[in-house]
Amino acid sequence: MKLKALTLKEARDIFSNRIYMLLVLVQVIIVLGAYGLAIVSSVAADPQLMERWGGSGFLKVGVVDGDRLLTEGLEREGLSVREFSDIESARENLGSGVAAIVYLSGGEVRIEADTSSVFYTIMSERLQGAASWYISQKRFRESGLPSRTIQALEEPVKLSVVPVNREAYRPLALESSYFVEIMYGFILPFVVFLPFFLGSNMVTDSVVGEKERKTFEVLLMVPLSETMIILGKILPSLAFSFIQSLLWLGLLVLLGVPVYNMPLLALLLLITGLAFIGVGLFISILADSTKEANSAITVALFFATFILFVPLFMDMGALTPLIRFMPSLIIVKISSGPHLNPGIIHDMVPSAVFSVLIFLAAVVSFRREGVIRL
């Protein structure tokens, strides 16, 4: 009962802290913003999606006396084409009416683009694709090859896809390979770990705040062991963070992002959360003020972000075999498909053991340092 009272007291402190509640709202904005960014990036990377969502209106290209084949190549890339009779009038509209102008000169495709536009990178890639397609098509047609031969050269391989296990298919918010890559490869792991970053900070604030206010004497009067007092201090933060992670997963599901194997995913998050809480405890041992603790937890979470996410996007050389045991990569494997690799459980063991060891080491260090003296 006494442990319950201490836990409830810490929980009330969390919910009465306006900063914490504001950070929850900020997390909601981050989740929605990341989802929107994935949608916008996917649409920008796919000509068909760009056309479907009306984004091609931002990618207007001026064509000067261009033939039909060149115009077709530009339209294939999802570009909106505007025709001009001469190069002078086209240049007058460059940057205001159109983002680029394309014209033929001496049998070559010339492109002049407005590099100040935020769409310049996307525009540049699509213009290059259209120019390459135009040149190849022109060579094919000038070669005098039969139309069937040209078609065979354009599509040398035809795939016949046979759907399997179609009844288990769950529609995605956006049918785009880029959306799947960015959503499951980064945003989903980041979203579920975000509350635990806050949880680490709450632990340091709670413990270091008690040290600053000299209120540990009140706790010393409670007939609880050091371990029970520590658990009473950290359990609300762990539960608060864990529930938030589940809520953000539910929000992604409502937004049309299927999340598979939720029970196993929740177990992994709970165990990994122990490591974040343990880091907060370690910092609370070393810090003597909340300002110092906040600075230290910021540095610690920076390194945690680097360790968890950077290996997902770059080659780690000799450390590559260890990447399979990272919680972030395991989350990607668990959440992105209904069928689990039998070896995924074995891959979870090192992360689980590491998290538990960090937590236990933090508890032991906390007691030995004499932060709580009975």
C-alpha positions in Angstrom: 0.0 0.0 0.0 2.8 2.4 0.8 4.5 1.7 -2.5 1.2 2.3 -4.2 0.8 5.7 -2.4 4.3 6.8 -3.4 3.6 5.7 -7.0 0.3 7.6 -7.1 2.0 10.6 -5.7 4.6 10.6 -8.5 1.9 10.0 -11.1 0.0 13.1 -9.8 3.1 15.1 -10.0 3.5 14.1 -13.7 -0.1 15.0 -14.7 0.0 18.2 -12.7 3.2 19.4 -14.5 2.1 21.6 -17.4 5.4 21.3 -19.2 5.0 17.5 -19.4 1.4 17.9 -20.7 2.6 20.4 -23.2 5.3 18.0 -24.4 2.6 15.3 -24.9 0.8 17.8 -27.2 4.1 18.5 -29.0 4.6 14.8 -29.5 1.2 14.6 -31.2 2.2 17.4 -33.5 5.5 15.6 -34.3 3.7 12.4 -35.1 1.2 14.1 -37.4 4.0 16.2 -38.9 6.2 13.2 -39.6 3.2 11.4 -41.2 2.5 14.5 -43.4 6.2 14.8 -44.3 6.2 11.1 -45.4 3.1 11.7 -47.6 4.5 14.9 -49.2 7.9 13.2 -49.8 6.3 10.2 -51.4 4.1 12.2 -53.6 7.0 14.3 -54.7 9.0 11.2 -55.5 6.3 9.5 -57.6 5.1 11.1 -60.9 1.8 9.2 -60.8 1.1 10.2 -57.2 2.1 13.8 -58.1 -0.4 13.9 -60.9 -3.1 12.2 -58.8 -2.7 14.7 -55.9 -2.5 17.7 -58.1 1.1 18.5 -57.2 2.2 18.7 -60.8 0.9 22.3 -60.8 4.0 23.3 -59.0 6.2 21.6 -61.6 5.4 23.7 -64.7 7.7 23.5 -67.6 7.9 25.7 -70.7 8.5 24.1 -74.1 9.8 26.2 -77.0 8.8 24.9 -80.4 9.1 21.4 -79.0 7.9 18.4 -80.9 5.2 16.0 -79.7 7.8 13.4 -78.6 9.5 15.8 -76.2 6.2 17.0 -74.7 5.2 13.4 -74.2 8.5 12.7 -72.3 7.9 15.6 -70.0 4.3 14.6 -69.3 5.4 11.0 -68.5 7.5 12.5 -65.7 4.4 14.2 -64.2 5.4 17.7 -65.4 2.8 20.3 -66.4 3.8 21.6 -69.9 3.2 25.1 -71.2 4.1 25.9 -74.8 5.9 29.1 -76.0 6.5 30.3 -79.5 9.9 31.7 -78.9 12.7 31.5 -76.4 12.5 35.2 -75.3 8.9 34.9 -74.1 9.7 31.7 -72.3 12.6 33.3 -70.5 10.4 36.2 -69.4 8.1 33.6 -67.6 11.0 31.6 -66.1 10.7 31.7 -62.3 7.2 33.2 -62.3 5.1 31.2 -64.8 7.3 28.2 -65.2 10.1 26.6 -63.2 12.1 25.6 -66.2 12.1 25.9 -70.0 13.1 23.1 -72.4 14.0 23.6 -76.1 15.9 21.9 -78.9 19.1 23.4 -80.2 21.2 21.6 -82.9 19.4 18.3 -82.2 20.2 18.5 -78.5 17.9 19.1 -75.5 18.6 22.3 -73.7 17.2 23.1 -70.2 17.2 26.3 -68.3 15.8 26.1 -64.8 15.1 28.4 -61.9 17.5 27.1 -59.2 15.9 29.3 -56.5 12.7 27.2 -56.5 12.3 24.7 -53.6 11.2 22.2 -56.3 14.4 22.5 -58.2 15.9 19.1 -57.1 12.7 17.3 -58.0 12.4 19.2 -61.2 16.0 18.5 -62.2 15.6 14.8 -61.8 12.4 14.7 -63.8 13.8 16.8 -66.6 16.8 14.6 -66.9 14.5 11.5 -67.0 12.4 13.2 -69.7 15.4 14.2 -71.8 16.9 10.6 -71.6 13.5 9.1 -72.6 13.3 11.5 -75.5 16.7 10.8 -76.8 16.3 7.0 -76.6 12.9 7.2 -78.3 14.3 9.4 -81.1 17.1 6.9 -81.7 14.7 4.0 -81.8 12.4 5.7 -84.3 15.3 6.9 -86.5 16.7 3.4 -86.6 13.7 2.1 -88.6 13.1 -0.8 -86.3 9.6 -2.3 -86.2 7.3 -1.1 -83.5 7.2 -4.6 -81.9 11.0 -4.6 -81.6 11.0 -1.1 -80.1 8.4 -2.1 -77.6 10.5 -5.2 -76.7 13.6 -3.0 -76.2 11.6 -0.6 -73.9 10.2 -3.5 -71.8 12.7 -6.3 -72.0 11.2 -8.1 -69.0 7.6 -8.6 -68.1 6.7 -9.7 -64.7 3.6 -11.7 -63.8 2.7 -11.2 -60.2 0.6 -13.9 -58.5 -1.0 -12.5 -55.3 -0.6 -14.8 -52.3 -2.4 -14.5 -48.9 -4.5 -11.7 -50.3 -7.1 -12.1 -47.6 -4.6 -10.8 -45.0 -3.8 -7.7 -47.1 -4.3 -4.4 -45.2 -4.5 -1.2 -47.3 -1.8 1.4 -46.7 -2.5 5.1 -46.5 -0.4 5.7 -49.6 0.6 2.9 -52.0 4.1 4.0 -52.5 7.4 2.2 -52.0 9.0 5.4 -50.8 6.2 5.9 -48.2 6.7 2.4 -46.9 10.5 2.9 -46.7 10.4 6.2 -44.8 7.5 5.2 -42.6 8.6 1.8 -41.4 12.3 2.5 -41.8 12.5 5.6 -39.6 9.3 7.4 -38.6 7.6 4.4 -36.8 10.7 3.5 -34.7 11.3 7.2 -33.9 7.7 7.8 -32.9 7.6 4.9 -30.4 10.9 5.8 -28.8 10.0 9.5 -28.5 8.0 9.1 -25.2 10.9 7.3 -23.6 13.1 10.2 -24.3 10.7 12.3 -22.2 10.5 9.5 -19.6 14.3 9.7 -19.0 13.9 13.4 -18.4 11.0 12.9 -16.0 13.1 10.5 -13.9 16.0 12.9 -13.6 13.6 15.8 -12.8 11.9 13.7 -10.1 15.0 12.5 -8.3 17.2 15.5 -8.7 14.3 17.8 -7.8 13.9 15.9 -4.5 17.7 16.4 -3.9 17.4 20.1 -4.6 14.4 20.6 -2.4 15.9 18.5 0.4 12.6 16.5 0.6 14.2 13.1 0.8 13.8 13.2 4.5 10.1 12.8 4.1 10.7 9.6 2.1 13.1 8.3 4.8 10.2 8.3 7.2 8.3 5.9 5.0 8.9 2.2 6.0 10.0 1.1 2.5 13.2 -0.3 1.3 15.6 1.7 -1.0 14.5 -0.5 -3.9 10.8 0.1 -3.3 11.4 3.9 -3.0 13.3 3.8 -6.3 10.5 1.8 -8.0 7.9 4.2 -6.7 9.8 7.0 -8.3 10.4 5.5 -11.7 7.3 3.3 -12.4 5.0 6.2 -13.2 7.5 7.6 -15.7 7.9 4.2 -17.3 4.2 3.6 -17.5 3.5 7.1 -18.8 6.0 6.7 -21.6 4.9 3.2 -22.4 1.2 4.2 -22.7 2.2 7.1 -24.9 4.1 4.8 -27.3 1.0 2.6 -27.6 -1.2 5.6 -28.2 1.1 6.9 -31.0 1.1 3.4 -32.6 -2.7 3.5 -32.4 -2.7 7.0 -34.0 -0.6 5.7 -36.9 -3.0 2.8 -37.4 -5.9 5.3 -37.6 -3.9 7.2 -40.2 -3.7 4.1 -42.4 -0.3 2.7 -41.4 -0.7 -1.0 -40.5 1.3 -2.1 -37.5 1.7 -5.8 -37.1 2.5 -8.0 -34.1 1.5 -5.4 -31.5 1.8 -7.7 -28.4 5.4 -8.6 -29.2 6.1 -5.0 -30.2 4.7 -3.7 -26.9 6.9 -6.2 -25.0 10.0 -5.0 -26.8 9.1 -1.4 -26.1 8.5 -2.1 -22.4 11.9 -3.8 -22.0 13.7 -1.2 -24.0 12.1 1.5 -21.9 14.0 0.1 -18.9 17.2 1.2 -20.5 16.0 4.7 -20.9 14.8 4.8 -17.3 18.2 3.4 -16.2 20.0 6.2 -18.1 17.9 8.7 -16.3 18.8 7.1 -12.9 22.5 7.2 -13.7 22.3 10.9 -14.5 20.3 11.6 -11.4 23.2 10.1 -9.4 25.8 12.4 -11.0 23.8 15.6 -11.2 23.3 18.0 -8.3 20.8 20.3 -10.0 18.0 20.0 -12.5 19.8 22.3 -14.9 22.9 20.1 -14.8 20.6 17.0 -15.2 18.8 18.4 -18.1 22.0 19.2 -19.9 23.4 15.7 -19.3 20.2 14.0 -20.4 20.2 16.0 -23.6 23.7 14.8 -24.4 22.8 11.2 -23.5 19.7 11.2 -25.7 21.7 12.7 -28.6 24.0 9.7 -28.4 21.0 7.3 -28.0 19.4 8.8 -31.2 22.7 8.3 -33.1 23.1 4.7 -31.9 19.5 3.7 -32.6 18.9 5.4 -36.0 22.1 6.3 -37.8 23.0 2.6 -38.5 19.7 2.2 -40.3 20.9 4.5 -43.1 24.6 4.0 -43.4 27.2 1.2 -43.7 28.7 0.5 -40.3 31.6 -1.6 -41.6 32.8 -4.2 -39.2 29.9 -3.4 -36.8 27.3 -4.4 -39.5 26.7 -7.9 -38.0 25.6 -6.2 -34.7 23.0 -4.1 -36.4 20.5 -7.0 -36.4 20.3 -6.8 -32.6 19.4 -3.1 -32.4 15.9 -2.4 -31.0 15.1 0.0 -33.8 15.8 -2.5 -36.6 13.9 -5.2 -34.7 10.9 -2.8 -34.4 11.0 -2.4 -38.2 11.0 -6.2 -38.7 8.2 -6.8 -36.2 5.9 -4.0 -37.3 6.1 -4.2 -41.1 4.7 -7.6 -41.7 2.3 -10.2 -40.2 4.8 -13.1 -40.5 7.7 -13.2 -38.2 11.1 -14.7 -38.9 11.8 -17.4 -36.3 15.1 -15.9 -35.5 13.6 -12.5 -34.5 13.1 -13.7 -30.9 16.8 -14.6 -30.7 17.7 -11.2 -32.0 15.6 -9.6 -29.3 17.5 -11.3 -26.5 20.7 -9.2 -26.5 18.7 -6.0 -26.5 16.5 -7.2 -23.7 19.4 -8.4 -21.6 21.3 -5.1 -22.2 18.3 -3.0 -21.2 17.7 -5.0 -18.0 21.4 -4.8 -17.1 21.4 -1.1 -17.5 18.3 -0.7 -15.4 19.7 -3.0 -12.6 23.1 -1.4 -12.7 21.4 2.0 -12.3 19.4 0.8 -9.3 22.4 -0.7 -7.6 24.5 2.4 -8.3 21.7 4.6 -7.0 21.7 2.7 -3.7 25.5 2.5 -3.3 26.0 6.2 -3.9 23.9 6.9 -0.9 21.3 9.1 -2.6 18.7 7.4 -0.5 20.0 6.7 3.0 17.8 4.9 5.5 
